[in-house]
Amino acid sequence: MTATPPLFQFDNTYARELPGFYVAWEGAKVPSPSLVVFNEDLSEELGLNASALRTAEGAAVFAGLQSPDGASPLAQVYAGHQFGGFSPQLGDGRAILLGEVIDRHGRRRDIQLKGSGPTPFSRGGDGKAVLGPVLREYIMGEAMYALGIPTTRALAAVTTGETIFREGPKPGAVLTRVASSHLRVGTFQFFAARGDTEKVRQLADYAIARHDPDLSDAEDRYLKLFVRVMERQANLIAKWVLVGFVHGVMNTDNTTISGETIDYGPCAFIDTYDPAAVFSSIDHQGRYAFGRQPSIAQWNLARLAETILALIDPDDLDKAVECVSDELARFPELYKSAWLDGMRAKMGLTGRDDGDEQLAEALLTQLFQHKIDYTLFFRRLSGAATGAREPVTQLFPEQDGIGAWLSKWTERLAMDSRNAVETADLMNAVNPVYIPRNHKVEEALAAAEDGDLAPTEKLLEVLGSPFAERPGFTEYTTPAPSEFGPYQTFCGT
């Protein structure tokens, strides 16, 4: 008889190489797991047996009820600054890492369950999740992936058969999350706060081996690791801002070493352009407002830098501070360069001109002053490249300002000497027509909680190809109706 192959081909380096960085732990026992959404494309990318995972056995694994062969389920420990205040111990309070697999491209990926019950790090919480927030993370992760933004992704969402109370009874659910790793700035902070330099070194060496193996033999590898993380974060935040994404809770425990977006809690996309936009119900001071995300990323990186000073120069901490400070000071320029390159692409510019930043800032001023829909404007701007200005100008209540800007933009386009149709096509390849508009996300989540998954499935289909306009999807291109809002999001899970 042929043996049944395991559901996952695990190779669990975190469990094997980092004892003391986690607690071995199993998911809670739940009554009746049922598969809600399964990510066929991601399953293929991971080299998994999709047909086996769509079974009752797969649902039990995704719910944490059954541990698959080869898994090393564990809850990771970390610390973190949350809204600026330091918590010396956080950790996976509602998640367990099942293990790691090598995908079809040779990349190591974590398989984690989120909402699988309490752990030793739950801090009094029930460790559970409910269907709405689980589907939000699924939808947002897939949308960001399709937009070309580094992100964790969801392999599956299941209901557990439980009723969980979150402002009323809700269906219990678990998300299966896939990440390049779950190493966070907060992971370094946990051991640094305890003065355990050797653990910090062990963690840094593991991070290098996993994410930057070319640095393994470098004499100044710890400083270079910091620079790599900084570069990844600068590029990530620029991509967020370019599409109008607001993370909502940029704590250091939500800042990854890999440069992936993680933890889609109170996140949202802006409609009208507003640097002060805040959607999180708990961000009362606007710490993580849309326009503050670059400066917060730099602040979080400073916290990472503090943890590795003794690795950079154990004999002269003042010199280590000087070295890492010099690197950190480059963050604003790294961010601005990535953002400006992205803005050039959104505006259809291929070359570089000294006036491009001023042109971009003048446009954003117009969008802010007139409360113009950010996504809709840029999508229509490609038409103006071929001479169709009216769809753009009609967005504005008065047109003198945008008319003057369009004239300057047209002059700048001419400097690149490129065919107008080609310019429009290139702009449409970077300016999405479909984003997870907040009212459509809420509509889908409300229907799912009532047992209707059709709106979620439709939304995922739309968001899977965000740059190609398709018939029948017009309702996903328009801003929220006036009665929707002011919009608030919640941590949920």
N, C-alpha and C positions, 0 to 999 in steps of 0.2 A: 504493500500500500504506500502511495506517495504521501509524504508528510505535508501538511498544510503550511505554506510559508507564513512567517509572522506578518502582522499588519504593518510594522515599521522595522526597518533595519537600523537599529540604534547603535550609536557609538558615542558614549556619554562622557566627554572629556571633563565637563564641569564637575560632575559627581566624582569622577576618578581622580582628578588632579587637584581639587580644591576642598579637601576636608576642612571643616571649620568655617566654611563660607555658606553653610546651609543646614537645614534640618531635614532628614528623610521624612517624608510625609505622604499619606494617601488621601485621595479625595473622599468626600463624605458619601455615605450610602444614600442613594435616592430611590424613590419608588418605581418610576416608570420612564426611563429616558426615551426620547423620541427625536429623530433627526428633523430639523426644521429647514436648514439651508446647508448645502454642501458645495464646496468650491472645486469644481471639476478641473479647471485650468491649473489651479495651484497644486492639486493632487498629482496631476500629470507632471508638473515641474519638479515636484518632490520625489517622483519615481514610485508613488504609492499605488496600491491595488484599490482603485476606486470602488469596484463592485463589492469588494469585501468590506470596505468602510461604510458603505451605504446600508449595511445589514443591522440587525438588532445588536450584534456584537460590537459593531462600530459605534452605534449610539451609546452603548454602555461605556465604552472607552472614552468617548468625547464628553460624557457626563461625569467622569471620574469614578464611576461605579466599579469598573473593571480595569486593572492595570495590565497593559499589553506586554507580551513577552519582550524582554530586553530593556524595558523601561527602568529608570532609576528615579522614581518620583520624589521630588524634594521641593521645599520652600526656601527660596533664597533670602539671605539677610542683606539689608542695606539701611543706610540712614538717609537724611535729606533735609534741605532747607525747603520748607513749605510756606509760601507767601512771605519769605524772608526770615522766618523763625526756624531755628535748627532743632530737629528731632533726632537724637542720637541713635534711636533704633526704630526703624519702620519694618521693612521686609515684606515678603509676599503674604499679605493678610488674607487674601482670597484667591490665591493662585498656586498652582504647583507646576513645576517643570517636569514633564515626562521624560525628556531626553533630547538627543540631537540626532539628526539624519544628515546624510550628504545628498544634495539634490543632483539633478541630471547635469548641472553645470559644474559640479565638483565643489559647490559651496556648502559650508556647514550651516545648518538651520536648527534653531530651537523649536520644539513642540511644547507649548504651554497650555494648560487649562486655566481659564479665568472665570471665577465664580463657583469653584468646586468645593467650597466649604471652608470652615475656620481652620487656621493653622496656629502654631505657637506665636505668630506675629500679628494676630488679628486685632489686638488691642481692644477687645470687648465686642467687636463686630461679629456678625453671623457668617461672614465669609461667602455669602451667597450673592447671586446676581439675578436680575429679572430680564424678561425677554426684550423689552424696549431698549435699554442701554446696550445689551449684547448685540442686537441688530444694528444699533447706531454705529458701534465700533466696526462691525462687519461692513456696513455700507461705506463709512468714511474711509476705511483702509483700502477698500477696492477702488473707490473714487480717486484717492491720492495715487495709488499705484498706476491707474490708467492715465493720470495727469503727468506721470513721469517723476513723481516725488518719492524719495526714499521713505519706506514705511514698513511697519509690521503689517501682516495680512492675516485674514481669518480663513482657516481651513474648514471650519464647521461651526454651526450653532445648533444646540439641542435644547429642548425643554426637559425638565426633570420629573414632572408629575407632581411637584410641590407647589404650594401657594406661599409666596413670600410677601411680607407686608412692607410696602414702600409708599407712604401716603395712600394706603388702601391695598387691597389684595391684588397681587400680580403673579403671573405665571413664572415660576423659577426657571432659570436657563443657565447654560454654560457656554462660553466661547472657547474655541480652540485657536490659539494665536501662534503664528509662525514669525520668527524674528531671526536676524543674523546673529544676535545674542541678546541677552537681557542684562548685559553689563551697563551700569549707570554711573554717573558722577557720584550718586549716593552710595554705590557699592564701595568706592574708594573712601568716601567720607566715614563710613562705619568703622573701618579699621584705623584710619588716621586719627579719628577722635579718641581712640583707645590707646594711641601711641604705639601701635603695633606695626612698626616700619617693615618688618619682614613679611607680614601678611600683605601690606600694600605693595611690596616688591613682587611677591608671588602673584598678586592680582595683575599688576602691570605687565609682568612677563607673559601671563596667560593672555591678556588682551593683545599684546604685540603678536604672539604666536597665532592668535585667531584672526585678527583684523589687519595687522601690518607685519607679516612675517619677514618682509625684506629688511626690517629694522632689527631683527633678532641679534645680529652680531655687531651692531653699531655701538661705538663707545658711548655716545650720548643718546642712547636709544630712548630714555625716559623723556627727555626734553623733546625729542623728535616725535614720540607718541603724542605728547601734548599738542604739538603743532598739527599733526594729522587730525586729531579730534577737533581742534579749532577750525581747521579748514573745512572739515565735513559739516560742522555746525553752521559756519558762515554760509556755505552753499545751500544747506537745508533751509535755513530761515529765509534766505533770499527767495527760494522757490515758494515757500509759504506765502510770503508777502505778494509775490507776483501773481498768484491766483486768488488772493483775498482770503486766505485761511487764517483763522484765529484759533490757536491751540486751547487757550483758556486756563491752563494750569501748568505753567512751565516751571515746576519745582525741580530741584536738582535730581530728585529720584525719578523724574520723567525726562531726563536728558541723557541720551544714550552715547556710549563710546563709539558705536557703529555709525552714527549719523542718521539713524532711521527715526521717523516719527513714531512715537509710542504713546499709548494710553489716551484714546479718544473719549474723554469724558465730556466736560462742558465745552466742546469745540463747536465751531460754526464757520460758515462762509459769510463774508459781508455781502450785502446787497448794495446799498449806496456807499460810496467811498467815504470813510471816516477813520482817521488814525486813532481816534479815541474809542472806537467801537469795543464794547465789552459785552459778552453774552452770558458769562458764568454768573450764576446766582450768588456765589460766595466771594467773588472778586469785587468787594465793595469799594476799594480804593483805586481800581483800574490798574493794578500792578501789571497784569498780563494783557493789557489792551493791545489791539492790532498793531498800532505803530510803535509800541514799546518792545516788541518781541526781539529785535536785534540787540538792544541794550541789555535786556534780561539774559539773552544767550551769553553775552560777554561776562555778565555778572556770574552766571553759573560756571563758566569756564574758569573764572578766578577762583572759585571754590575748588574746582578740580586741581588747579595749580597748587593750591595750599597743601593738598594731600601728598604731593610727590616731591616737595622741596628736598627732603632728606635723600631721595633717590638721585636727584639731579646733581647735587654736590653735598655729600654727607659731611665734608670737612669745613665747608664755608656756606652756611645758610644765607648769609647776606648776598653772596655771589649768585646763589641759586635763585633768590628773589629777583635779582637784577636780570638774570638770563630769561626767566619765565615772564617777567614784566615786560621786557623788550618785545618778546613774541606776542604777548597778549595785546600790547598796544597796536599791533597790526590788524586786529580783528575788524575795527570799523572800515578800514580800507579794503580788506578781503570781502566783507559783506557788501560794501558799496560797489565794488567791481563786479561781483556776481549779480547783484540787483540791476546795475546799469546795463550789463550785457543782456540780461533778460528783458529789460524795458526797451532796449534797442530792437530786440527781436519782436516784441509786442507791437512796436511802432513801425515795423517793416524796414528798419535800418540795418544795413550790412556792414558798412565801414564805420569808422570812429571819428567823431568830430568833437572838439573841445566844448561846443555848445549843447551836446546831447543831454547832459544832466540837467541843464537849465530848461531845455525843451520839455523833458519829462516832468520836472517839478512844476513847470507852468501848467501842464496838462492836469496834474493831480490837484492843483489849486482850483482849476475850473470844475473838476469833478466834485470836489469837496464843497465849494461855494454853492453849487447848484443841486447838490444831493443827487448825483447821477449814478445809476446802476453801473458798477465797475465792470462786471463781466459783459453785460450787454453793450456797453460803449466800445470796448476793445474788439468785440466780435463785429460790430458794425463798421469800425474804423477801416477794416480791410476793403470794404466796398468803396470808401472814400478814396482809397489808393487808385481805383480805376475811374474816379470821377463822380461816383454816386455819394454826394455829400448829404443829401437831405435826410436819409435815415439816421445820420449822426446828429445833425443840427436840430432835428425835431425832438431830440431828447431834452433839449435845453429850453427853459422858459424864456430866456432872452439870448440872442444868438451873436451879439457883437463880439463877446469875449472868445467864444469857441471858433467863430469865423476867423478872427485874427490868428488864433493858434493854428488852425488848419492851413492857413496861408503859409505860415512859417514852416510847418511840418512838410508841406508840399515842396517848398524850396529845398528843404533838407533832403527829402527823398530824391530829388533831381541830382543831388551830388553823388548818389550811388550809381547813377546811370544804368538802372535795371528796368526790365520790362514790367509794366504796371500789373499785368495779370500774374506774373511770377511773384511779384511782391505780395499781392493779395493772397496767393496760395500759401506762401511762407508764413504770412501772418495768421492765417486760419489754422496752420499746423501748430501754433503755440498759444493761440487765444481760444480757450474752450467755448463751445456753444452750450454745453451742459456741465453744470456743477451740482453738487448736492444742495440745492436751494432749501433753505431751512423749512419753509412751509411744506415742501414735498416730502422731506425727511419725516417731519412730524406726522404728516398724513399717513405715510407708510407704517410708521411705528404704531400709531393708534389703531390702524386696521389690523396689524399683526396681533396686537394684544387682544383684539376681539375675534381672533381666529382666522382672519383673512390675510393670507400671505401674498396675494396677487399684486398689490401695490408695491411691496418690497421687491418682488421678482422683476416687476416692470422697471422700477427705479434702478436696480442693479444692471439690467439690460441697457438702459439709457446711459448710465455712467460708465459703462464698459468701453464706450467709444466716444469720448467727450469732444473730439475735434471735428467729427464728421456729422454735418446736419442731415437729419433723416426725416422723412415724412411721418406724420402721426405723433410727433413728440413735441409739438409747439408749446404745450402747457408746461414743459420742463425748462423752457427758455426765458420765461417771463418772471419779473420780480413778484414778491409776495403781495397779495391784495392788501389794501390799506387797513383792513380790520385785523390783520395778522400782526400782532406786536403790541408793545415792545417785546422782543423775543428774549427769552431766558432759557438757559440750559442748565442741567444739573449733573453732578457726578454720576449718580444713578447706580452704577455697579458697586 
